[in-house]
Amino acid sequence: MDYVYHMDKDSDEFFLAAVFKDKAAYDANAGSLEQRARYLKWRGLLVSDPGWHDGVIVSAAGPGSGE
């Protein structure tokens, strides 16, 4: 699952939050040749390299969260 945020203060700024079942699924995706090809395709549309902020979800609420 992923979420794309369009920032209010900068119409050229977006954030993508990707959610994986577990770390193994994340690692498999990060290391795949298919993901590398997708990254390179989208990277060509960016002004600069994206920042990466890896972490673990500790709480979720709302639609699809099971609550």
SULHU-V321373 format. One record per helix or strand of 2 or more residues. SS is the DSSP state (2 for helix, 1 for strand). FROM is the first residue (numbers start at 1). TO is the last residue. Records with the same first field share a line. If there is no record, write none. Layout:
# SULHU-V321373
SS: FROM-TO + FROM-TO
This chain:
# SULHU-V321373
1: 2-6 + 14-18
2: 23-30 + 33-43
